[in-house]
Amino acid sequence: MFRGVAEQAAAYAAGTTGPLYTFFNTAANYSTTYVAATGKPANYGSEDNYRGIPVMCDNDKIVWIQMIPDNRVWMSRWNADGSHTGALINRSLTTSRGVDSGQRFGIRYQVSSDGRYVLVYCPYYYFGAGSKVFLIRVSDGKTVWDENNDTSYGFFYTPIGKSDFVMLENVNADSSAGIHHQSILSDALMNQTADLAQTNMCRSYVPGFMQSNFYSTDYPMFASVQYDTALFNVNA
C-alpha cells in the first residue's frame, strides 16, 4: 500500500541524548539491581561469552536467549526482583555457525508489527539449516519454543499482520511449485501453550500456496516488512 508520506525519524548521537539515555542515567530510576548470572549450561568456544538476545519485558522481567555454536541454545530469565532463574530451556545443536562466522549467520530475532511479541531463532546445522525458535510475550516474559533438526534447508521468519509471524522453509523449488510455509499465530499459541513448553512453529508447513516464479534450481525466500500499526483497528 503506497501512502505517499515520508516516514523517518531523526537519529540521536550514540550515548549522548534520547529518552533511554536519560532514563538509565537518572539515579532515581535505579530501583532494582539484576544479579550477574552464571547459569550458562556450557562453556564452548568464544561466543558463549556474548552474542545473546535480551528481551526487556513490561513486568520488569528480562528474557535471555543465547546460541552457543556447535553446542546448544538456551533460555533463562531475570525476575522482576533481579534474581536469575538459571537455564529454563536447553536444546542441543550439531555443527553450527554463529555470528562470529559472518554477519548473516547465528542467532536472529524478529518483532511483531505491534511490538507485543519477539521471535528469536537460530540454525540447528551449519549456517542456516534447521531451526530452534522461541516466541516471547513482551508483556510478561512468557516463552514457548519449537525445533526442527533438518540438515538440508534453511528456515527463516518474518512478521505478518498485527501480531503474527510466518515461517518459510527455504526448499529447492526445482521439483514443485510453491514455498513451504507455516503461520505462527502468536495470541493463539500463547493461550494454548504453557510457559516454557514446546509448541508447533516450524514442523507443519503448507506447500504450494505461495507460488515460486521459477521451477528450476531455486531457493525462494521472503523479505521482512514492518507495518504501520496505526493502520490496524485496535479492536481487531
DOKE-789382 format. One record per residue (C-alpha): residue number from 1; residue in one letter; x, y, z. Coordinates in steps of 0.05 Angstrom, whole numbers, plus 5000, padded with zeros to 4 digits. Last residue first. Layout:
! DOKE-789382
num:NUM, residu:A, u:X, v:Y, w:Z
...
! end
This chain:
! DOKE-789382
num:236, residu:A, u:4816, v:4873, w:5313
num:235, residu:N, u:4795, v:4923, w:5366
num:234, residu:V, u:4855, v:4969, w:5356
num:233, residu:N, u:4840, v:4972, w:5282
num:232, residu:F, u:4906, v:4970, w:5245
num:231, residu:L, u:4931, v:5027, w:5201
num:230, residu:A, u:4967, v:5059, w:5260
num:229, residu:T, u:5009, v:4995, w:5261
num:228, residu:D, u:5050, v:5020, w:5202
num:227, residu:Y, u:5075, v:4951, w:5182
num:226, residu:Q, u:5147, v:4927, w:5183
num:225, residu:V, u:5163, v:4885, w:5122
num:224, residu:S, u:5211, v:4826, w:5125
num:223, residu:A, u:5234, v:4795, w:5060
num:222, residu:F, u:5211, v:4727, w:5035
num:221, residu:M, u:5250, v:4670, w:5004
num:220, residu:P, u:5254, v:4625, w:4943
num:219, residu:Y, u:5311, v:4574, w:4934
num:218, residu:D, u:5315, v:4558, w:4860
num:217, residu:T, u:5343, v:4502, w:4818
num:216, residu:S, u:5290, v:4501, w:4763
num:215, residu:Y, u:5217, v:4519, w:4778
num:214, residu:F, u:5218, v:4595, w:4775
num:213, residu:N, u:5163, v:4643, w:4797
num:212, residu:S, u:5152, v:4610, w:4864
num:211, residu:Q, u:5079, v:4607, w:4883
num:210, residu:M, u:5053, v:4616, w:4953
num:209, residu:F, u:5000, v:4561, w:4962
num:208, residu:G, u:5045, v:4503, w:4944
num:207, residu:P, u:5069, v:4474, w:5009
num:206, residu:V, u:5038, v:4483, w:5079
num:205, residu:Y, u:5090, v:4471, w:5133
num:204, residu:S, u:5077, v:4432, w:5196
num:203, residu:R, u:5143, v:4429, w:5236
num:202, residu:C, u:5167, v:4501, w:5248
num:201, residu:M, u:5122, v:4535, w:5300
num:200, residu:N, u:5088, v:4477, w:5336
num:199, residu:T, u:5091, v:4485, w:5411
num:198, residu:Q, u:5142, v:4465, w:5463
num:197, residu:A, u:5131, v:4487, w:5535
num:196, residu:L, u:5168, v:4542, w:5574
num:195, residu:D, u:5101, v:4575, w:5596
num:194, residu:A, u:5041, v:4531, w:5580
num:193, residu:T, u:5012, v:4530, w:5510
num:192, residu:Q, u:4941, v:4544, w:5485
num:191, residu:N, u:4936, v:4618, w:5501
num:190, residu:M, u:5007, v:4634, w:5479
num:189, residu:L, u:4997, v:4595, w:5414
num:188, residu:A, u:4931, v:4631, w:5399
num:187, residu:D, u:4960, v:4700, w:5412
num:186, residu:S, u:5021, v:4688, w:5368
num:185, residu:L, u:4990, v:4656, w:5308
num:184, residu:I, u:5052, v:4627, w:5274
num:183, residu:S, u:5033, v:4611, w:5202
num:182, residu:Q, u:5074, v:4558, w:5166
num:181, residu:H, u:5109, v:4560, w:5098
num:180, residu:H, u:5137, v:4515, w:5044
num:179, residu:I, u:5142, v:4558, w:4981
num:178, residu:G, u:5105, v:4540, w:4917
num:177, residu:A, u:5115, v:4498, w:4855
num:176, residu:S, u:5147, v:4430, w:4857
num:175, residu:S, u:5211, v:4395, w:4833
num:174, residu:D, u:5261, v:4452, w:4823
num:173, residu:A, u:5234, v:4493, w:4882
num:172, residu:N, u:5293, v:4478, w:4928
num:171, residu:V, u:5269, v:4487, w:4999
num:170, residu:N, u:5278, v:4551, w:5040
num:169, residu:E, u:5227, v:4535, w:5095
num:168, residu:L, u:5189, v:4599, w:5109
num:167, residu:M, u:5158, v:4612, w:5178
num:166, residu:V, u:5104, v:4665, w:5184
num:165, residu:F, u:5095, v:4713, w:5242
num:164, residu:D, u:5036, v:4742, w:5280
num:163, residu:S, u:5017, v:4804, w:5320
num:162, residu:K, u:4988, v:4854, w:5270
num:161, residu:G, u:4993, v:4821, w:5203
num:160, residu:I, u:5057, v:4784, w:5184
num:159, residu:P, u:5125, v:4787, w:5216
num:158, residu:T, u:5181, v:4747, w:5183
num:157, residu:Y, u:5215, v:4681, w:5196
num:156, residu:F, u:5271, v:4640, w:5167
num:155, residu:F, u:5287, v:4566, w:5159
num:154, residu:G, u:5343, v:4538, w:5117
num:153, residu:Y, u:5344, v:4471, w:5084
num:152, residu:S, u:5384, v:4406, w:5086
num:151, residu:T, u:5401, v:4388, w:5159
num:150, residu:D, u:5332, v:4389, w:5189
num:149, residu:N, u:5331, v:4388, w:5265
num:148, residu:N, u:5265, v:4426, w:5271
num:147, residu:E, u:5253, v:4459, w:5338
num:146, residu:D, u:5200, v:4493, w:5380
num:145, residu:W, u:5193, v:4543, w:5437
num:144, residu:V, u:5146, v:4579, w:5484
num:143, residu:T, u:5163, v:4639, w:5528
num:142, residu:K, u:5122, v:4681, w:5577
num:141, residu:G, u:5162, v:4745, w:5590
num:140, residu:D, u:5103, v:4785, w:5618
num:139, residu:S, u:5080, v:4839, w:5569
num:138, residu:V, u:5135, v:4823, w:5518
num:137, residu:R, u:5108, v:4755, w:5500
num:136, residu:I, u:5168, v:4713, w:5477
num:135, residu:L, u:5168, v:4663, w:5420
num:134, residu:F, u:5229, v:4618, w:5415
num:133, residu:V, u:5256, v:4581, w:5353
num:132, residu:K, u:5309, v:4528, w:5341
num:131, residu:S, u:5314, v:4516, w:5267
num:130, residu:G, u:5342, v:4471, w:5213
num:129, residu:A, u:5394, v:4491, w:5163
num:128, residu:G, u:5424, v:4561, w:5167
num:127, residu:F, u:5500, v:4566, w:5170
num:126, residu:Y, u:5519, v:4497, w:5198
num:125, residu:Y, u:5462, v:4457, w:5229
num:124, residu:Y, u:5410, v:4476, w:5281
num:123, residu:P, u:5401, v:4548, w:5258
num:122, residu:C, u:5379, v:4604, w:5305
num:121, residu:Y, u:5314, v:4637, w:5325
num:120, residu:V, u:5283, v:4691, w:5368
num:119, residu:L, u:5211, v:4715, w:5359
num:118, residu:V, u:5192, v:4777, w:5398
num:117, residu:Y, u:5119, v:4792, w:5413
num:116, residu:R, u:5077, v:4852, w:5432
num:115, residu:G, u:5112, v:4903, w:5387
num:114, residu:D, u:5050, v:4915, w:5343
num:113, residu:S, u:5087, v:4894, w:5280
num:112, residu:S, u:5115, v:4832, w:5313
num:111, residu:V, u:5190, v:4835, w:5327
num:110, residu:Q, u:5240, v:4789, w:5293
num:109, residu:Y, u:5304, v:4758, w:5321
num:108, residu:R, u:5369, v:4727, w:5300
num:107, residu:I, u:5421, v:4677, w:5326
num:106, residu:G, u:5478, v:4656, w:5281
num:105, residu:F, u:5495, v:4675, w:5210
num:104, residu:R, u:5487, v:4733, w:5162
num:103, residu:Q, u:5540, v:4777, w:5195
num:102, residu:G, u:5593, v:4724, w:5188
num:101, residu:S, u:5628, v:4668, w:5226
num:100, residu:D, u:5627, v:4708, w:5291
num:99, residu:V, u:5551, v:4709, w:5286
num:98, residu:G, u:5546, v:4635, w:5297
num:97, residu:R, u:5560, v:4572, w:5258
num:96, residu:S, u:5533, v:4502, w:5271
num:95, residu:T, u:5557, v:4431, w:5278
num:94, residu:T, u:5501, v:4400, w:5319
num:93, residu:L, u:5456, v:4438, w:5366
num:92, residu:S, u:5425, v:4417, w:5432
num:91, residu:R, u:5366, v:4449, w:5468
num:90, residu:N, u:5366, v:4480, w:5538
num:89, residu:I, u:5303, v:4516, w:5563
num:88, residu:L, u:5299, v:4542, w:5635
num:87, residu:A, u:5374, v:4555, w:5646
num:86, residu:G, u:5386, v:4594, w:5710
num:85, residu:T, u:5328, v:4632, w:5742
num:84, residu:H, u:5363, v:4698, w:5758
num:83, residu:S, u:5343, v:4746, w:5814
num:82, residu:G, u:5332, v:4820, w:5799
num:81, residu:D, u:5266, v:4828, w:5836
num:80, residu:A, u:5227, v:4829, w:5770
num:79, residu:N, u:5256, v:4761, w:5752
num:78, residu:W, u:5315, v:4751, w:5706
num:77, residu:R, u:5301, v:4697, w:5656
num:76, residu:S, u:5336, v:4640, w:5620
num:75, residu:M, u:5340, v:4609, w:5551
num:74, residu:W, u:5389, v:4562, w:5518
num:73, residu:V, u:5418, v:4544, w:5450
num:72, residu:R, u:5467, v:4487, w:5444
num:71, residu:N, u:5536, v:4461, w:5423
num:70, residu:D, u:5567, v:4475, w:5355
num:69, residu:P, u:5552, v:4549, w:5364
num:68, residu:I, u:5529, v:4571, w:5433
num:67, residu:M, u:5464, v:4608, w:5417
num:66, residu:Q, u:5437, v:4652, w:5472
num:65, residu:I, u:5368, v:4671, w:5495
num:64, residu:W, u:5356, v:4719, w:5554
num:63, residu:V, u:5287, v:4741, w:5579
num:62, residu:I, u:5286, v:4802, w:5625
num:61, residu:K, u:5230, v:4812, w:5675
num:60, residu:D, u:5209, v:4883, w:5693
num:59, residu:N, u:5134, v:4870, w:5681
num:58, residu:D, u:5136, v:4904, w:5613
num:57, residu:C, u:5190, v:4857, w:5588
num:56, residu:M, u:5262, v:4871, w:5566
num:55, residu:V, u:5282, v:4818, w:5515
num:54, residu:P, u:5356, v:4801, w:5513
num:53, residu:I, u:5387, v:4765, w:5452
num:52, residu:G, u:5456, v:4735, w:5465
num:51, residu:R, u:5521, v:4746, w:5429
num:50, residu:Y, u:5569, v:4744, w:5489
num:49, residu:N, u:5613, v:4696, w:5529
num:48, residu:D, u:5587, v:4632, w:5496
num:47, residu:E, u:5610, v:4663, w:5430
num:46, residu:S, u:5682, v:4644, w:5446
num:45, residu:G, u:5684, v:4568, w:5441
num:44, residu:Y, u:5645, v:4524, w:5489
num:43, residu:N, u:5629, v:4534, w:5562
num:42, residu:A, u:5562, v:4501, w:5574
num:41, residu:P, u:5496, v:4508, w:5613
num:40, residu:K, u:5503, v:4583, w:5627
num:39, residu:G, u:5472, v:4596, w:5695
num:38, residu:T, u:5525, v:4645, w:5718
num:37, residu:A, u:5482, v:4708, w:5725
num:36, residu:A, u:5505, v:4776, w:5748
num:35, residu:V, u:5447, v:4798, w:5791
num:34, residu:Y, u:5397, v:4850, w:5767
num:33, residu:T, u:5395, v:4910, w:5814
num:32, residu:T, u:5326, v:4940, w:5821
num:31, residu:S, u:5301, v:5011, w:5837
num:30, residu:Y, u:5352, v:5050, w:5797
num:29, residu:N, u:5305, v:5102, w:5767
num:28, residu:A, u:5323, v:5156, w:5817
num:27, residu:A, u:5396, v:5151, w:5794
num:26, residu:T, u:5380, v:5181, w:5726
num:25, residu:N, u:5430, v:5157, w:5673
num:24, residu:F, u:5388, v:5098, w:5650
num:23, residu:F, u:5327, v:5142, w:5639
num:22, residu:T, u:5364, v:5198, w:5603
num:21, residu:Y, u:5399, v:5151, w:5555
num:20, residu:L, u:5333, v:5115, w:5541
num:19, residu:P, u:5297, v:5182, w:5528
num:18, residu:G, u:5349, v:5210, w:5479
num:17, residu:T, u:5418, v:5241, w:5487
num:16, residu:T, u:5493, v:5229, w:5486
num:15, residu:G, u:5508, v:5155, w:5482
num:14, residu:A, u:5505, v:5148, w:5407
num:13, residu:A, u:5484, v:5211, w:5371
num:12, residu:Y, u:5409, v:5210, w:5361
num:11, residu:A, u:5377, v:5197, w:5294
num:10, residu:A, u:5318, v:5236, w:5266
num:9, residu:A, u:5259, v:5191, w:5249
num:8, residu:Q, u:5232, v:5174, w:5181
num:7, residu:E, u:5166, v:5166, w:5145
num:6, residu:A, u:5154, v:5208, w:5083
num:5, residu:V, u:5081, v:5201, w:5063
num:4, residu:G, u:5055, v:5179, w:4995
num:3, residu:R, u:5014, v:5124, w:5026
num:2, residu:F, u:5030, v:5066, w:4978
num:1, residu:M, u:5000, v:5000, w:5000
! end
